[in-house]
Amino acid sequence: MDIGIPKQRRPFDYRAGLTPMGVEILTGFGHRVYVERGAGQGSGFEDERYRMAGAQIVYSVEEVYGRAEMILTVSRPLLPEFELLREGHILCGFLHMAVAHPRKIEILLERKVTAIAYETIQDGDGHLPVLTAASQIAGRMIASIAAQLLQNHEGGHGILIGGVPGVPAANVVILGAGIVGTNAAKVFEAMGANLFILDTDLRKLQLLEDQGSRSHTIVAHGFNIAKAVKRADVLVGAVLIPGARAPHVVTREMVRTMKPRSVIMDVSIDQGGCVETSRPTTYQSPTYIEEGVIHYCVPNMTGVVARTTTHAFNNAAWPYVLEMAQKGLDLALVGDPALRQGLNTHNGTIVHPALRESLEGVA
């Protein structure tokens, strides 16, 4: 199979679609890998390392798409890259198609592109192996960013996350006890925050207690969310429905009840955001003020810890990539139910049920 690794073109995304070791294994099996010049530089992989692993370095994104049958990206490609897709292409990456530009969906369907979204690859027990790798990193980044945003010179109201003897710690509210939420909770807890975690799944809340968490766990009914939001110095939105647009569980009216210069970090922004007042930002301008509250809503926030993230998600995605390369797409899909869950579009149709429902809702 011919496999292409384009350079990431979204701002502040330094990750790579495949490591040199992955290239070496694929070329060892007789596959051809085309790596765009500089694609691995942000992750610490120079072109020469890819060349030594057996890749061919190409000098334009057009050549990557033109030569490859399967494209291994990280972030959802930009619209000009979508225009390079042709019939029969397999596109793999964190695609978040529920919030994609409508023209991108049209291209996938018109050209019968097979889109494999890493974030929807799902085992029979509900585990999301590739998304988990990235989500763990995002979760662990949240606390340090929030601590900085609370500082006065960043516009915050000058609260230390862990407090000191005689002065209370910050109230941190996490909506969602999934991978992002639980990883964020570990770091906030270690920093001494007064922590509240809400979820609709009682099993997840029970697991936190079983693991010895000192956080306050609350069932995420609307009235409980409203009460928790009002007391928050930091509000973390970590709500996920695989493949679907994130629901708005925090309304503008709830945001208005928050303390001035408190902080919202909506990590669900990759899927549209779970806070009504959220809109995507970038690392160049990561925050804005809405209803007197600091909002931090950077999609693909792990793009700036590229070496760690590239290794982590490649470890998880690798078995599926190798399976498709070795068996071919059709046999790989037949033999692997988890990979089938990653299928978003195929043969001109939207395959993933949650994505289909989200897009019908938008229409």
C-alpha positions as CSV (number, residue, x, y, z in Angstrom):
1,M,0.0,0.0,0.0
2,D,1.1,3.6,-0.7
3,I,0.9,5.6,2.5
4,G,1.2,9.4,2.9
5,I,2.3,11.5,5.8
6,P,1.4,15.2,5.2
7,K,2.7,18.1,7.4
8,Q,0.2,19.5,9.8
9,R,-1.1,22.9,8.6
10,R,-3.3,24.0,11.5
11,P,-1.7,26.7,13.6
12,F,0.4,25.4,16.6
13,D,0.0,21.8,15.6
14,Y,3.5,20.2,15.6
15,R,2.5,16.6,15.7
16,A,3.3,13.9,13.1
17,G,1.0,11.3,11.6
18,L,3.5,8.5,11.9
19,T,6.8,8.0,13.7
20,P,10.0,6.9,11.9
21,M,9.7,3.5,13.7
22,G,6.2,3.1,12.2
23,V,7.7,3.9,8.8
24,E,10.4,1.4,9.2
25,I,8.0,-1.4,10.0
26,L,5.7,-0.5,7.1
27,T,8.5,-0.3,4.6
28,G,9.9,-3.6,6.0
29,F,6.6,-5.2,4.9
30,G,7.0,-3.8,1.4
31,H,4.7,-0.8,1.8
32,R,5.7,2.6,0.3
33,V,5.6,5.6,2.6
34,Y,5.8,9.2,1.4
35,V,6.6,11.8,4.0
36,E,6.2,15.5,3.3
37,R,9.3,17.5,4.0
38,G,9.3,18.8,7.6
39,A,6.3,16.7,8.6
40,G,8.1,15.4,11.7
41,Q,10.3,18.3,12.6
42,G,8.0,19.6,15.4
43,S,8.0,16.2,17.0
44,G,11.8,15.9,16.9
45,F,11.9,13.7,13.8
46,E,14.1,15.1,11.1
47,D,13.6,14.1,7.4
48,E,16.8,12.1,7.4
49,R,15.4,9.8,10.1
50,Y,12.4,9.1,8.0
51,R,14.6,8.5,4.9
52,M,16.8,6.1,6.9
53,A,13.6,4.3,7.9
54,G,12.7,3.7,4.3
55,A,10.4,6.7,3.5
56,Q,10.6,8.8,0.4
57,I,10.7,12.5,1.3
58,V,8.4,14.5,-1.0
59,Y,8.3,18.3,-1.3
60,S,4.6,19.2,-1.5
61,V,1.3,18.3,0.0
62,E,0.0,17.7,-3.5
63,E,2.6,15.0,-4.0
64,V,1.6,13.3,-0.7
65,Y,-2.0,13.1,-1.7
66,G,-1.2,12.3,-5.3
67,R,0.9,9.3,-4.5
68,A,-0.8,7.8,-1.4
69,E,-3.8,5.5,-1.0
70,M,-4.0,6.0,2.7
71,I,-3.3,9.4,4.3
72,L,-2.2,9.4,8.0
73,T,-2.8,12.9,9.4
74,V,-3.4,14.1,13.0
75,S,-5.8,17.1,12.9
76,R,-8.6,17.3,10.4
77,P,-7.1,18.7,7.2
78,L,-7.9,22.2,6.0
79,L,-10.3,22.7,3.1
80,P,-7.6,23.0,0.4
81,E,-6.2,19.6,1.5
82,F,-9.7,18.1,1.3
83,E,-9.8,19.3,-2.3
84,L,-6.8,17.0,-2.9
85,L,-8.7,13.9,-1.9
86,R,-9.7,11.5,-4.6
87,E,-12.0,8.5,-5.0
88,G,-10.6,5.5,-3.1
89,H,-8.5,7.5,-0.6
90,I,-8.5,6.4,3.1
91,L,-8.1,9.4,5.4
92,C,-7.1,8.7,9.0
93,G,-6.8,11.2,11.9
94,F,-8.6,13.0,14.7
95,L,-11.2,14.2,12.2
96,H,-14.1,15.5,14.5
97,M,-16.4,15.5,11.5
98,A,-19.5,16.6,13.5
99,V,-18.1,20.2,13.5
100,A,-16.4,20.1,10.1
101,H,-17.1,22.6,7.3
102,P,-20.1,21.3,5.3
103,R,-18.0,21.3,2.1
104,K,-15.6,18.8,3.7
105,I,-18.5,16.4,4.3
106,E,-19.6,16.9,0.7
107,I,-16.1,16.1,-0.6
108,L,-15.9,12.9,1.4
109,L,-19.3,11.7,0.1
110,E,-18.9,12.9,-3.5
111,R,-15.5,11.3,-3.9
112,K,-16.3,8.2,-1.8
113,V,-13.5,8.7,0.6
114,T,-13.2,6.4,3.5
115,A,-12.7,8.5,6.6
116,I,-11.4,6.7,9.7
117,A,-11.7,9.0,12.8
118,Y,-9.3,8.0,15.5
119,E,-11.6,9.5,18.1
120,T,-14.4,7.1,17.3
121,I,-12.4,3.8,17.2
122,Q,-14.1,2.0,20.0
123,D,-13.7,-1.5,21.6
124,G,-16.7,-3.6,22.6
125,D,-16.4,-2.4,26.2
126,G,-16.7,1.3,25.2
127,H,-13.0,2.0,25.4
128,L,-11.7,4.5,22.9
129,P,-8.0,3.5,22.6
130,V,-6.6,6.1,20.3
131,L,-8.6,9.0,21.7
132,T,-7.6,7.9,25.2
133,A,-3.9,8.4,24.5
134,A,-4.5,12.1,23.4
135,S,-7.1,12.7,26.1
136,Q,-4.7,11.6,28.9
137,I,-2.2,14.3,27.8
138,A,-4.9,17.0,27.4
139,G,-6.2,16.2,30.9
140,R,-2.8,16.5,32.4
141,M,-2.2,19.9,30.7
142,I,-5.4,21.5,32.0
143,A,-4.4,22.2,35.6
144,S,-1.2,24.0,34.8
145,I,-2.9,26.2,32.2
146,A,-5.8,26.9,34.6
147,A,-3.4,27.8,37.4
148,Q,-1.8,30.4,35.1
149,L,-5.1,31.8,33.9
150,L,-6.2,32.5,37.5
151,Q,-3.2,34.7,38.1
152,N,-3.8,38.5,38.1
153,H,-1.5,39.3,35.2
154,E,-3.4,36.8,33.0
155,G,-6.7,38.5,33.9
156,G,-7.7,36.0,36.6
157,H,-8.9,36.9,40.1
158,G,-5.6,36.0,41.7
159,I,-6.4,32.6,43.4
160,L,-3.8,30.0,44.0
161,I,-5.2,26.6,43.0
162,G,-4.2,24.8,46.2
163,G,-4.5,27.8,48.6
164,V,-2.4,27.9,51.8
165,P,-3.1,27.3,55.5
166,G,-5.8,29.7,56.5
167,V,-6.8,30.6,52.9
168,P,-9.1,28.3,51.0
169,A,-8.1,26.5,47.8
170,A,-9.8,27.2,44.5
171,N,-13.1,25.5,43.6
172,V,-12.5,23.4,40.5
173,V,-15.6,21.9,38.8
174,I,-15.1,19.2,36.1
175,L,-18.0,18.2,33.9
176,G,-17.3,14.7,32.7
177,A,-15.5,11.8,34.5
178,G,-14.1,10.4,31.3
179,I,-10.4,10.2,30.4
180,V,-9.9,14.0,30.1
181,G,-11.8,14.7,33.3
182,T,-10.2,12.0,35.5
183,N,-6.7,12.9,34.3
184,A,-7.3,16.6,35.0
185,A,-8.7,15.6,38.4
186,K,-5.5,13.8,39.4
187,V,-3.4,16.8,38.8
188,F,-5.9,19.3,40.4
189,E,-6.1,17.0,43.4
190,A,-2.3,16.8,43.7
191,M,-2.3,20.6,43.6
192,G,-4.7,20.8,46.5
193,A,-7.8,22.1,44.7
194,N,-11.3,21.8,46.2
195,L,-12.6,19.5,43.5
196,F,-16.1,18.7,42.2
197,I,-16.6,16.2,39.5
198,L,-20.0,15.7,37.7
199,D,-21.1,13.0,35.4
200,T,-24.3,11.2,34.4
201,D,-22.7,7.8,34.7
202,L,-22.7,6.7,38.4
203,R,-20.2,3.9,37.6
204,K,-17.6,6.5,36.6
205,L,-18.2,8.4,39.8
206,Q,-18.0,5.2,41.9
207,L,-14.7,4.3,40.2
208,L,-13.2,7.7,41.3
209,E,-14.1,6.9,44.9
210,D,-12.8,3.3,44.6
211,Q,-9.5,4.8,43.3
212,G,-9.2,6.9,46.5
213,S,-10.1,10.3,45.0
214,R,-10.8,13.0,47.5
215,S,-13.0,14.9,45.0
216,H,-16.7,15.6,45.6
217,T,-18.7,13.5,43.1
218,I,-22.1,14.8,41.9
219,V,-24.7,13.4,39.5
220,A,-24.9,15.8,36.5
221,H,-28.5,16.7,36.6
222,G,-29.2,20.2,35.3
223,F,-29.8,21.8,38.7
224,N,-26.6,20.2,40.1
225,I,-24.6,21.6,37.2
226,A,-26.1,25.1,37.7
227,K,-25.1,25.0,41.4
228,A,-21.6,23.7,40.7
229,V,-21.0,26.2,37.9
230,K,-21.9,29.1,40.2
231,R,-19.3,28.2,42.8
232,A,-16.5,27.4,40.3
233,D,-13.2,29.4,40.1
234,V,-12.3,27.0,37.3
235,L,-14.8,25.1,35.2
236,V,-13.6,22.3,33.0
237,G,-15.9,21.1,30.2
238,A,-14.9,17.5,29.3
239,V,-18.2,16.1,27.9
240,L,-17.9,13.6,25.1
241,I,-20.4,11.6,22.9
242,P,-18.2,9.7,20.5
243,G,-18.7,11.0,16.9
244,A,-21.4,13.5,17.9
245,R,-21.5,17.2,18.5
246,A,-21.0,17.9,22.2
247,P,-24.3,19.0,24.0
248,H,-24.5,22.4,25.6
249,V,-24.8,21.4,29.3
250,V,-23.7,24.9,30.5
251,T,-26.0,27.7,29.4
252,R,-25.2,31.4,29.0
253,E,-27.4,32.0,32.1
254,M,-25.2,29.7,34.1
255,V,-22.1,31.4,33.0
256,R,-23.6,34.8,34.1
257,T,-23.8,33.4,37.7
258,M,-20.0,32.7,37.8
259,K,-17.6,35.0,39.7
260,P,-16.0,37.7,37.6
261,R,-12.6,36.7,36.1
262,S,-13.2,33.0,36.9
263,V,-12.0,30.5,34.2
264,I,-13.8,28.2,31.8
265,M,-11.7,25.6,30.0
266,D,-13.9,23.9,27.4
267,V,-11.9,20.9,26.3
268,S,-15.0,19.6,24.4
269,I,-14.4,22.4,21.9
270,D,-13.0,19.8,19.4
271,Q,-16.6,18.5,19.1
272,G,-18.3,21.9,19.3
273,G,-18.0,22.7,23.0
274,C,-20.3,21.9,26.0
275,V,-20.6,25.5,27.1
276,E,-23.0,27.8,25.2
277,T,-20.6,30.7,25.3
278,S,-17.6,28.7,24.0
279,R,-16.0,29.3,20.6
280,P,-12.7,27.9,19.3
281,T,-9.5,29.8,20.0
282,T,-5.8,29.2,19.2
283,Y,-2.5,29.3,21.1
284,Q,-1.8,32.7,19.4
285,S,-4.9,34.1,21.2
286,P,-6.1,31.4,23.6
287,T,-8.6,33.3,25.7
288,Y,-11.5,35.8,25.5
289,I,-13.9,37.3,28.0
290,E,-17.6,36.5,27.8
291,E,-20.1,37.4,30.5
292,G,-17.1,38.5,32.6
293,V,-15.5,35.1,32.6
294,I,-12.2,34.0,31.0
295,H,-12.8,31.3,28.3
296,Y,-10.0,29.0,27.1
297,C,-11.2,26.9,24.2
298,V,-8.1,25.7,22.2
299,P,-8.9,22.7,20.0
300,N,-6.1,20.2,19.5
301,M,-4.4,21.6,22.6
302,T,-1.9,18.6,22.7
303,G,-0.4,19.9,19.4
304,V,2.2,21.9,21.4
305,V,3.5,18.8,23.3
306,A,4.0,17.2,19.9
307,R,6.7,14.6,20.7
308,T,4.8,13.1,23.7
309,T,1.5,13.2,21.8
310,T,2.9,11.8,18.6
311,H,4.4,8.8,20.4
312,A,1.3,8.3,22.6
313,F,-1.4,8.3,19.9
314,N,0.8,6.3,17.4
315,N,1.3,3.6,20.0
316,A,-2.5,3.3,20.1
317,A,-3.3,3.8,16.4
318,W,-0.5,1.7,15.1
319,P,-2.3,-1.7,15.2
320,Y,-5.2,-0.4,13.1
321,V,-2.9,1.3,10.6
322,L,-0.8,-1.9,10.2
323,E,-4.0,-4.0,9.9
324,M,-5.3,-1.8,7.0
325,A,-2.0,-1.8,5.3
326,Q,-1.5,-5.6,5.5
327,K,-5.0,-6.9,4.9
328,G,-6.5,-4.1,2.9
329,L,-9.3,-1.8,4.0
330,D,-12.2,-4.2,3.4
331,L,-10.8,-7.2,5.2
332,A,-9.5,-5.1,8.1
333,L,-13.0,-3.7,8.6
334,V,-14.6,-7.1,8.5
335,G,-12.2,-8.5,11.0
336,D,-12.0,-5.7,13.5
337,P,-15.2,-4.3,15.1
338,A,-13.3,-1.5,16.9
339,L,-11.9,-0.3,13.6
340,R,-15.4,-0.4,12.1
341,Q,-16.5,2.0,14.9
342,G,-13.9,4.4,13.6
343,L,-15.5,4.4,10.1
344,N,-17.2,7.8,9.6
345,T,-17.8,7.8,5.8
346,H,-17.5,5.0,3.3
347,N,-18.6,4.5,-0.3
348,G,-20.4,7.8,-0.4
349,T,-22.4,7.5,2.8
350,I,-22.1,8.7,6.4
351,V,-21.6,5.4,8.4
352,H,-21.2,6.4,12.0
353,P,-24.7,6.7,13.6
354,A,-23.8,9.6,16.0
355,L,-22.2,11.6,13.2
356,R,-25.2,11.0,11.0
357,E,-27.5,12.1,13.7
358,S,-25.5,15.2,14.5
359,L,-25.3,16.3,10.9
360,E,-29.0,15.7,10.3
361,G,-29.6,17.9,13.4
362,V,-27.5,20.7,11.9
363,A,-29.3,20.5,8.6
